[in-house]
Amino acid sequence: MWLCNAIKIRVLDLPRLATFVVSLFAFLFLASCSVHKFDHEKWLLAQLKSKKALSTGITGVCVIEAESGKPLCGLNTDRFFVPASNVKIISLWAVLTTMKDTLPFLRYSLTDSTLHLWGTANPAFLHPYFNSEKVLQQLRSMAIGKKVFLSQYHARLSRFGPGWMWDDYAGYYQPELSSFPVHGNALFIQKDSSGLTIMPSGLLVF
């Protein structure tokens, strides 16, 4: 039996493609239609050097002909790059096309004296961005007069994901992994003139 709560994902408008990318494919298309030989590599290097934003970091480009798979031009194609935020777009597409809008929070087994819980690594439980109050109320009602056991060993999760960046360790967007996250496995503390604001508010400062 499952406890579920709806998780709605709003599709954000993807940013417009950069002028450089548009012009890159436009020039390559025109060059492929021309009887004159076009130096793709030379044109690409000139374009990259003319863009200040691209000249301050390490840039890699690989353009391949779609039908034949033949490389047309490239820059630093033999170097390894961290995928970074580009993977987020693919991840969003994969989620929207494969997952439903409702995901299980946990699995449970209920007897006369015990309540056994198995987490599903769903990060929405008690998270301020999602509404999981119904799940919390149901758990409270089932736990009355019973011993509660939470399994932490059914899921083989490492605390840190592959490619974990230590520079981002303190960021709220990169909490440690667990099979039953609570409040996104993050503690939010804000200090202003009125004092400290802590989320979740049930925690105390010692």
C-alpha positions as CSV (number, residue, x, y, z in Angstrom):
1,M,0.0,0.0,0.0
2,W,1.3,3.5,-0.9
3,L,1.0,6.9,0.5
4,C,0.9,9.4,-2.3
5,N,0.7,13.1,-2.8
6,A,0.5,15.1,-6.0
7,I,3.6,16.8,-7.2
8,K,2.9,19.3,-9.9
9,I,5.8,20.3,-12.1
10,R,5.5,23.6,-14.0
11,V,7.2,23.6,-17.3
12,L,9.4,26.7,-17.4
13,D,10.0,28.6,-20.7
14,L,13.3,27.6,-22.0
15,P,15.7,30.5,-22.7
16,R,16.2,31.6,-26.3
17,L,19.1,30.2,-28.1
18,A,22.1,32.4,-28.2
19,T,22.8,34.3,-31.4
20,F,26.1,32.4,-31.7
21,V,24.3,29.1,-31.9
22,V,21.8,30.3,-34.5
23,S,24.4,31.8,-36.7
24,L,26.6,28.7,-36.4
25,F,24.0,26.4,-37.9
26,A,22.9,29.0,-40.5
27,F,26.4,29.4,-41.8
28,L,27.0,25.7,-41.8
29,F,23.8,25.1,-43.8
30,L,24.7,27.8,-46.4
31,A,28.2,26.4,-46.6
32,S,27.0,22.9,-47.4
33,C,24.9,24.3,-50.2
34,S,27.8,26.2,-51.8
35,V,30.0,24.9,-54.5
36,H,32.9,26.7,-52.9
37,K,34.9,25.0,-50.2
38,F,34.0,26.6,-46.8
39,D,36.5,26.5,-44.0
40,H,34.3,25.5,-41.1
41,E,37.1,25.3,-38.6
42,K,38.5,28.7,-39.4
43,W,35.0,30.3,-39.3
44,L,34.2,28.6,-36.0
45,L,37.4,29.8,-34.3
46,A,36.8,33.4,-35.5
47,Q,33.3,33.3,-34.1
48,L,34.5,32.0,-30.7
49,K,37.2,34.6,-30.5
50,S,34.7,37.4,-31.2
51,K,32.5,36.4,-28.3
52,K,33.8,37.8,-25.0
53,A,31.7,35.5,-22.9
54,L,33.2,32.4,-24.6
55,S,36.7,33.6,-24.5
56,T,36.9,33.8,-20.7
57,G,36.4,30.1,-20.1
58,I,37.0,26.7,-21.7
59,T,34.6,26.2,-24.6
60,G,34.0,23.0,-26.6
61,V,32.0,22.6,-29.8
62,C,31.3,19.6,-32.0
63,V,29.2,19.9,-35.1
64,I,28.3,16.7,-36.9
65,E,26.4,16.2,-40.2
66,A,23.1,14.6,-39.1
67,E,22.7,12.1,-42.0
68,S,26.2,10.8,-42.4
69,G,27.6,11.4,-38.9
70,K,30.6,13.1,-40.4
71,P,32.2,15.7,-38.2
72,L,32.1,19.1,-39.9
73,C,34.1,21.1,-37.4
74,G,35.0,21.3,-33.7
75,L,36.9,22.8,-31.0
76,N,38.4,20.9,-28.0
77,T,36.4,17.9,-29.0
78,D,39.0,15.6,-27.4
79,R,38.6,17.2,-24.0
80,F,36.3,16.1,-21.2
81,F,33.7,18.6,-19.9
82,V,31.4,18.6,-16.9
83,P,27.9,18.5,-18.4
84,A,26.7,21.1,-15.9
85,S,23.3,22.7,-16.5
86,N,22.8,21.4,-20.0
87,V,21.8,18.0,-18.4
88,K,19.0,19.7,-16.5
89,I,17.1,20.3,-19.8
90,I,17.4,16.6,-20.7
91,S,16.5,15.6,-17.2
92,L,13.4,17.8,-17.2
93,W,12.3,16.3,-20.6
94,A,12.8,12.8,-19.3
95,V,10.7,13.5,-16.1
96,L,7.9,15.1,-18.1
97,T,7.7,12.2,-20.6
98,T,8.1,9.2,-18.2
99,M,6.7,10.2,-14.8
100,K,3.2,11.0,-13.7
101,D,2.2,14.0,-11.6
102,T,1.9,11.8,-8.5
103,L,4.8,10.0,-6.9
104,P,4.9,7.7,-3.8
105,F,6.3,9.2,-0.6
106,L,6.9,5.9,1.1
107,R,5.9,2.2,1.5
108,Y,4.5,1.0,4.8
109,S,3.4,-2.2,6.6
110,L,0.9,-1.9,9.4
111,T,0.1,-4.4,12.2
112,D,-1.7,-4.2,15.5
113,S,1.4,-3.1,17.3
114,T,3.9,-1.8,14.7
115,L,4.2,0.5,11.8
116,H,7.2,-0.2,9.4
117,L,8.2,2.5,6.9
118,W,10.3,2.3,3.8
119,G,11.2,5.6,2.1
120,T,11.3,6.1,-1.6
121,A,13.8,9.0,-1.7
122,N,11.0,11.4,-2.6
123,P,12.3,14.8,-1.5
124,A,8.9,16.5,-1.2
125,F,7.9,15.3,2.3
126,L,7.5,18.4,4.5
127,H,9.4,20.4,1.9
128,P,8.3,24.1,2.0
129,Y,7.7,24.1,-1.8
130,F,5.3,21.1,-1.7
131,N,2.1,20.3,0.2
132,S,2.6,17.0,2.1
133,E,0.3,17.8,5.1
134,K,-2.1,15.0,4.2
135,V,0.7,12.4,4.3
136,L,1.8,13.7,7.7
137,Q,-1.7,13.5,9.1
138,Q,-2.1,10.0,7.9
139,L,1.2,8.9,9.4
140,R,0.2,10.4,12.7
141,S,-3.1,8.6,12.7
142,M,-1.6,5.2,11.8
143,A,1.2,5.6,14.4
144,I,-1.1,6.0,17.4
145,G,-0.4,3.4,20.0
146,K,2.2,1.6,17.8
147,K,6.0,1.3,17.6
148,V,7.3,3.0,14.5
149,F,10.3,1.5,12.6
150,L,11.9,3.4,9.7
151,S,14.2,1.3,7.4
152,Q,17.4,3.0,6.2
153,Y,19.0,-0.1,4.6
154,H,16.6,-1.1,1.8
155,A,17.9,1.5,-0.6
156,R,21.6,1.4,-1.6
157,L,22.2,5.2,-1.6
158,S,25.5,6.9,-1.1
159,R,25.3,10.2,0.8
160,F,27.0,11.9,-2.1
161,G,26.0,11.5,-5.7
162,P,28.4,10.8,-8.6
163,G,30.5,13.9,-9.6
164,W,29.7,15.6,-6.3
165,M,31.3,19.0,-6.2
166,W,32.7,20.0,-2.8
167,D,32.4,23.6,-3.6
168,D,28.6,23.2,-3.5
169,Y,28.5,21.2,-0.3
170,A,27.0,24.0,1.7
171,G,24.4,24.9,-0.9
172,Y,20.7,24.1,-0.1
173,Y,20.3,22.8,-3.7
174,Q,22.8,19.9,-3.0
175,P,21.8,18.2,0.2
176,E,23.0,14.7,1.1
177,L,21.0,11.8,-0.2
178,S,18.8,9.5,1.9
179,S,15.9,7.1,1.4
180,F,13.5,9.2,3.4
181,P,14.3,12.9,3.0
182,V,12.6,15.3,5.4
183,H,12.3,19.0,4.5
184,G,14.6,18.4,1.5
185,N,17.3,17.3,4.0
186,A,18.1,21.0,4.4
187,L,17.9,23.5,7.3
188,F,17.1,27.1,6.4
189,I,18.3,29.8,8.8
190,Q,17.7,33.5,8.2
191,K,18.9,36.3,10.4
192,D,17.5,39.8,10.4
193,S,16.6,42.6,12.8
194,S,13.9,40.6,14.4
195,G,16.2,37.6,15.2
196,L,16.6,34.2,13.7
197,T,14.1,32.5,11.4
198,I,14.5,28.7,11.2
199,M,12.8,26.3,8.8
200,P,11.5,23.8,9.8
201,S,10.3,25.9,12.7
202,G,10.1,22.9,15.1
203,L,13.9,22.9,15.5
204,L,15.6,24.7,18.3
205,V,19.0,26.4,18.5
206,F,21.2,25.2,21.4
